Amino acid sequence: MELKKKVISCEIKELKDMDDQKFQDLCKINLKYLEELGIYGGKSTITNIDSLSEALFLNLLELSINGKIENINKLSKMPFKNLKILDLSENDINNIDILGEAPFYHLTKLSFGGNKICNIDILSKAPFPDLTYLILSKNIISDIKSLSQCTFNKLEYLNLCVNNIDNINPLFNQCFTNIKNLKLAYNKIIDINILAKVYFHDLIELDLENNQINDIDVFSKVPFKKLLILNLNKNRIESIDALTQAPFTDLQNLYIAKNSIQNLFSLLNFPFKNLSCLYIDHSQNSKIISLGIKSHFQKLFHGNIIRIEN
């Protein structure tokens, strides 16, 4: 009997304790025409994905299940060549070299967030020409040199938050002309001068929160003019003067809380006429009030846009 329902979505409320045996039992039905399979959250303990060997037409596989899958080598033997979305986030994976062999030529979204990956060199050889989303957040990655050689020409979303990255120069790659969202928060980045040379002409969101950045002069000469969201919270920034010459004048959200900014008068010279939210901390707010520029700033940018970050 062939599977009539093409989509199986197993939320925790339905399958609270999915283990290998239950997973195998689930897969005993004819998987030939299965298109989507999602099992995520809670107390699932699946470690073996061999049971999917008959899912010929699978285009979405989401096994984001609480840190149990370690070995993904069998992926290279899987028949689902139409796979477009592969989400193995929040598992216990530390090696993704199999991506160099996996026949997922139509993959558009790849997520390995929340694993134990430290080496991503294989990305320079991964054959994913249609990849648009790449999520590698919450791992232990420090070296991203492979990104300078990868060929993800359609990549739009890159998330490398919560890693150990201190050098972002590999982002200088001619393939990255379509990136719109770049998330680098919670790393160890100090130098961001490479942003003056990157090819992110369509960038709309840049998240650099909680790094070790002091010098942001580069923002006066970056190539991305469509930026809408810039997060610089929790760094070591002392001067925001460079932002008065920033080319992304359509900026809507700016986060500068928890820094060491000395001259807040620069706020009055910001070119962001569409700014809707400025996120500052209580200390910065107190300085603005004591300088007597809060009302001038709010009037300049059409209303009460200051939000306090705790």
C-alpha positions in Angstrom: 0.0 0.0 0.0 1.5 3.3 -1.1 1.5 6.4 1.1 -1.5 8.6 0.3 -0.5 11.5 2.5 2.5 13.1 1.0 3.5 15.2 4.1 4.3 13.9 7.5 4.9 16.6 10.2 5.5 15.2 13.6 5.4 17.9 16.2 6.3 17.2 19.8 2.6 17.4 20.9 1.9 14.4 18.6 5.0 12.3 19.1 6.6 13.2 22.4 9.1 10.4 22.6 10.0 9.4 19.0 13.0 7.0 19.2 14.8 4.8 16.6 12.3 2.0 16.8 9.2 4.2 16.4 11.0 6.0 13.6 11.6 2.7 11.8 7.9 1.8 12.4 6.8 5.1 10.9 9.0 4.5 7.9 7.6 1.0 7.2 4.8 2.6 5.3 5.7 3.1 1.6 7.8 6.2 1.5 8.2 6.2 -2.2 6.1 9.3 -2.7 6.8 11.1 0.6 7.6 14.7 -0.1 8.1 16.2 3.4 9.2 14.8 6.7 9.5 16.9 9.8 10.2 15.6 13.3 11.4 18.3 15.8 11.6 19.3 19.4 11.4 17.9 22.8 12.4 14.4 23.9 12.9 12.7 20.5 15.9 10.3 20.5 16.4 9.4 16.9 20.0 8.6 16.0 19.6 6.5 12.9 18.2 7.8 9.6 18.8 4.6 7.5 15.0 4.0 7.4 14.7 6.9 4.9 16.4 4.9 2.1 13.2 4.5 0.1 12.1 8.2 0.2 12.7 8.8 -3.5 10.9 12.2 -3.8 11.7 13.8 -0.4 12.2 17.5 -0.8 12.1 18.6 2.8 13.8 16.8 5.7 13.7 18.3 9.1 15.1 16.3 12.0 15.8 19.0 14.5 15.6 16.9 17.6 17.3 17.7 20.7 20.9 16.6 20.2 20.8 12.9 19.2 21.9 12.5 15.6 25.7 12.3 15.4 26.6 10.6 12.2 25.2 11.8 8.9 27.5 9.8 6.6 24.5 7.8 5.3 23.2 10.9 3.6 25.5 10.3 0.6 23.6 7.0 0.0 20.1 8.4 0.3 18.0 8.5 -2.9 16.2 11.8 -2.4 17.9 13.8 -5.1 15.1 16.4 -5.2 15.8 17.5 -1.6 15.5 21.3 -1.2 15.5 21.8 2.5 17.7 19.9 5.0 17.4 20.9 8.6 19.5 19.0 11.1 19.8 21.7 13.7 20.0 21.1 17.4 21.7 17.7 17.2 25.1 16.4 18.1 26.8 16.5 14.6 30.5 17.4 14.5 31.5 16.4 11.0 29.8 17.6 7.8 32.4 16.3 5.2 29.7 14.1 3.7 28.3 17.3 2.1 31.0 17.0 -0.6 29.4 13.7 -1.7 25.7 14.2 -1.0 23.7 14.4 -4.3 21.5 17.2 -3.2 22.0 19.4 -6.2 18.6 21.2 -5.7 19.2 22.2 -2.1 18.0 25.7 -1.3 18.2 25.7 2.6 20.8 24.0 4.7 20.7 24.3 8.5 23.2 22.8 11.0 22.6 25.3 13.7 23.1 24.1 17.3 25.6 21.3 16.7 29.3 20.7 17.5 30.8 21.6 14.1 34.2 23.2 14.1 35.4 22.5 10.5 33.5 23.7 7.5 36.3 23.4 4.9 34.0 21.0 2.9 31.8 24.0 1.9 34.4 25.0 -0.7 33.5 21.8 -2.5 29.8 21.4 -1.7 27.8 21.2 -5.0 24.8 23.3 -4.0 24.3 25.9 -6.9 20.7 26.8 -5.7 21.5 27.3 -2.0 19.9 30.5 -0.7 19.9 29.8 3.1 22.9 28.6 5.1 22.6 28.4 8.9 25.6 27.4 10.9 24.9 29.3 14.1 25.6 27.9 17.6 28.5 25.7 16.7 32.3 26.0 17.5 33.5 27.3 14.2 36.5 29.6 14.2 37.9 29.3 10.7 35.6 30.3 7.8 38.3 30.4 5.0 36.3 27.9 3.0 33.7 30.7 2.4 36.2 32.5 0.2 36.1 29.6 -2.2 32.5 28.3 -2.1 30.3 28.8 -5.2 26.9 29.6 -3.6 25.9 32.2 -6.2 22.3 32.4 -5.0 23.1 32.7 -1.3 20.9 35.3 0.4 20.9 34.4 4.1 24.1 33.5 6.0 23.9 32.9 9.8 27.2 32.3 11.7 26.0 33.6 15.0 27.4 32.2 18.3 30.7 30.7 17.1 34.3 31.5 17.7 35.0 33.5 14.5 37.5 36.3 14.7 38.4 36.8 11.0 35.7 37.6 8.5 38.0 38.4 5.5 36.9 35.2 3.8 33.6 36.9 3.2 35.3 38.6 0.3 33.9 36.4 -2.4 32.5 37.4 -5.8 29.8 34.8 -5.4 28.2 36.7 -2.5 26.4 39.3 -4.6 22.9 38.2 -3.5 23.4 38.2 0.3 20.6 40.1 2.0 21.0 38.9 5.6 24.3 38.5 7.3 24.3 37.4 10.9 27.7 37.4 12.8 26.5 38.1 16.3 28.2 36.6 19.4 31.6 35.9 17.9 35.1 37.3 18.5 35.3 39.8 15.6 37.5 42.8 16.0 38.4 44.0 12.5 35.5 44.6 10.1 37.4 46.6 7.4 36.7 43.9 4.8 33.2 45.2 4.7 34.5 48.0 2.4 35.4 45.5 -0.2 32.6 42.9 -0.1 30.1 42.4 -2.8 27.0 42.7 -0.6 25.3 45.3 -2.7 21.8 44.0 -1.7 22.5 43.6 2.0 19.5 44.7 4.1 20.5 43.3 7.5 23.9 43.2 9.3 24.1 41.7 12.8 27.4 42.2 14.6 26.1 42.2 18.1 28.4 41.1 21.0 31.7 41.1 19.3 34.9 43.0 20.1 34.6 45.8 17.5 36.0 49.2 18.3 36.6 50.9 15.0 33.6 51.3 12.7 35.1 53.9 10.3 34.5 51.4 7.5 30.8 52.2 7.5 31.5 55.5 5.7 32.7 53.6 2.7 30.8 50.3 2.5 29.2 49.3 -0.8 25.8 48.3 0.6 23.4 51.1 0.3 20.1 49.2 0.9 20.8 48.3 4.5 17.7 48.6 6.7 18.9 46.9 10.0 22.3 47.4 11.6 23.0 45.8 15.0 26.2 47.0 16.8 25.0 46.3 20.3 27.5 45.1 22.9 30.8 46.0 21.3 33.6 48.3 22.2 32.7 51.2 20.0 33.8 54.7 21.2 32.9 56.8 18.2 29.9 56.7 15.9 31.0 59.6 13.7 31.4 57.3 10.7 27.7 56.6 10.6 27.1 60.3 9.8 28.6 59.5 6.4 27.1 56.1 5.9 25.7 55.5 2.3 22.8 53.4 3.6 20.5 56.4 4.2 17.3 54.3 4.2 18.3 52.6 7.5 15.3 51.8 9.7 16.7 50.0 12.8 19.9 50.9 14.5 21.3 49.1 17.6 24.1 50.8 19.5 23.4 49.9 23.1 26.1 48.6 25.5 29.1 50.4 23.9 31.5 53.0 25.1 30.4 55.8 22.8 31.8 59.2 23.8 30.3 61.8 21.5 26.5 61.4 21.2 26.2 64.7 19.4 26.8 62.7 16.3 23.2 61.4 16.6 22.1 64.8 15.3 24.0 64.4 12.1 22.8 60.9 11.2 21.6 60.8 7.5 18.9 58.1 8.3 15.7 60.0 7.5 13.6 56.8 7.7 15.0 55.6 11.0 12.1 54.1 13.0 14.0 52.6 16.0 17.2 53.5 17.7 18.1 51.1 20.4 20.3 52.6 23.2 20.9 51.7 26.8 20.0 53.6 30.0 23.4 55.1 30.3 23.3 56.5 26.8 19.8 57.7 27.3 20.9 59.6 30.5 23.8 61.2 28.5 21.4 62.3 25.8 19.1 63.9 28.3 21.9 65.7 30.1 23.2 67.0 26.8 19.8 68.4 26.0 19.6 66.8 22.6 17.0 64.2 23.1 14.1 66.3 22.0 16.1 67.7 19.0 16.9 64.1 17.9 13.4 62.9 18.2 12.1 65.9 16.2 14.7 65.3 13.6 13.6 61.7 13.1 9.8 62.3 13.4 8.9 61.1 16.9 9.8 59.1 19.9 12.0 56.4 18.4 14.4 55.7 21.3 14.0 52.3 22.8 16.0 51.3 25.9 18.0 48.1 25.9 18.3 46.6 29.4 
